Amino acid sequence: MAATLLDVCAVVPAAGFGRRMQTECPKQYLSIGNKTILEHSVHALLAHPSGDTRCYRHQPW
C-alpha cells in the first residue's frame, strides 16, 4: 500500500508591530541571514510536499 500525504492547512500570522522587542520594524520583517522571518516561514510551508493551494494577504509596511 502506498503512503499518502495528509491535507495541510497553515496560517502564518504576520501582523503587529513587535513593540515588546523594541525594534524599528515589525518582527516578521527582521532578517535572519539573508531572509526576513516571514520569508523563512513561508518558504518552509511552500517546501511541504502536500501544499498546492496558496492564499496571500499582504499590506505593505
C-alpha positions as CSV (number, residue, x, y, z in Angstrom):
1,M,0.0,0.0,0.0
2,A,1.4,3.4,-1.0
3,A,1.7,6.1,1.7
4,T,-0.4,9.2,1.2
5,L,0.0,12.7,2.4
6,L,-2.5,14.4,4.6
7,D,-4.0,17.7,3.5
8,V,-2.3,20.6,5.2
9,C,-3.7,24.0,6.1
10,A,-1.5,26.6,7.6
11,V,-1.9,30.2,8.6
12,V,1.1,32.5,9.1
13,P,0.2,35.4,11.3
14,A,2.3,38.3,10.2
15,A,0.7,41.3,11.9
16,G,1.6,43.6,14.7
17,F,4.4,46.0,15.4
18,G,6.8,44.0,17.7
19,R,6.6,46.6,20.5
20,R,7.9,44.2,23.1
21,M,11.0,43.6,21.0
22,Q,11.5,47.4,20.8
23,T,12.6,47.2,17.2
24,E,12.3,49.8,14.4
25,C,10.2,47.5,12.2
26,P,7.7,44.6,12.9
27,K,9.4,41.4,13.8
28,Q,8.2,39.5,10.8
29,Y,10.4,41.8,8.7
30,L,13.5,41.3,10.8
31,S,16.3,39.5,8.9
32,I,17.8,36.2,9.8
33,G,20.7,35.7,7.4
34,N,19.5,36.9,4.0
35,K,15.7,36.5,4.5
36,T,13.1,38.0,6.8
37,I,11.4,35.9,9.4
38,L,8.3,36.0,7.3
39,E,10.2,34.7,4.2
40,H,11.7,31.8,6.3
41,S,8.2,30.8,7.5
42,V,6.6,31.0,4.0
43,H,9.4,29.1,2.3
44,A,9.2,26.3,4.9
45,L,5.5,26.0,4.1
46,L,5.9,26.1,0.4
47,A,8.5,23.3,0.7
48,H,6.0,20.9,2.2
49,P,5.1,18.3,-0.4
50,S,1.3,18.4,0.0
51,G,0.9,22.2,-0.3
52,D,-0.7,23.0,-3.6
53,T,-3.0,25.9,-2.8
54,R,-1.9,29.3,-1.5
55,C,-3.6,32.4,-0.5
56,Y,-1.7,35.6,0.4
57,R,-2.9,38.7,2.1
58,H,-0.3,41.4,2.3
59,Q,-0.4,45.0,3.4
60,P,2.9,46.8,2.9
61,W,4.5,48.1,6.0
